[in-house]
Every structure is written in C-alpha cells, then in structure tokens.
Amino acid sequence: MITFPKGYMAKIAKWYGKTEEEIKKMDMDQFMKLVPSRIRRTLKHGLNQQQKKVIKKVGIDHKNIRTQSRDMPILPSMLGKTIKVYSGKEYLPVVVTLDMLGHVLGEFVMTRKSVTHGSAGLGATRSSKGVSAK
C-alpha cells in the first residue's frame, strides 16, 4: 500500500477546468466552444464517412478499433478507449486521454522513424580497403 504525507491530496485531471465526467456529459455545442478553431470547423462542416464509422465503433464499445483516418478529431466519447491508427506501415495503438481532446489522432502516431546508422561496411571508407573480405 502506498502511503502519502499528511495533508497530501491527489491531483484531479482537468481540461479547461472541467473533469472527465463533466466533459463526457457535455453536448457537442458546448464542446465545440472549448476546442481550437481547426477542430471546431471540422465538426461544424460534418465528419466524413470513415470518421463516422470510427464514432460508431467507439459508441458500441468495439474492442478492435482500427482506422486510417488520421485527421479524426478526438471527441469526449473516445476518452479511455484504445484506437489503432495507421502510420503508413502498421497500426499503432493510441490510448485516448483527457489531454488529447481538441487534437487529431494522427498527431499521436509518428509516420517517420529516426535514422540510426550502423557501422561502416566493407569498402565504405578508405581505411577499409586493406581489410580482407574473409
């Protein structure tokens, strides 16, 4: 069991001063007033077919949610769910948290890896010319 010092209070996670329960109870108009303009415009114009499928799977508590829709806005109904987002090569899992609201899924899945070079091969440098291949 973990013991905390006397008077210690656990920090409650909030987003724009609202707890997770309050955010889940919000209707879409109230949520749209809190998010940045890019997400607000996307929601105002309406979601495309692929995004609507993701929302439908989230709503019925589908276990294996996979999507290539990297421009899908993160909505309150997605909180706590694991969504596998396509990186261009594979589907990588993203666990949606409170801090991710107002962003899009593609921001949390990188499409490029950092370059890691190995050691120089035979003939790669002038000094390796004298080394035998055997």
Beta strands, then each sheet from edge to edge (+ up, - down):
strand 1: 65-67
strand 2: 82-86
strand 3: 91-95
sheet 1: 1+ 2+ 3-
end
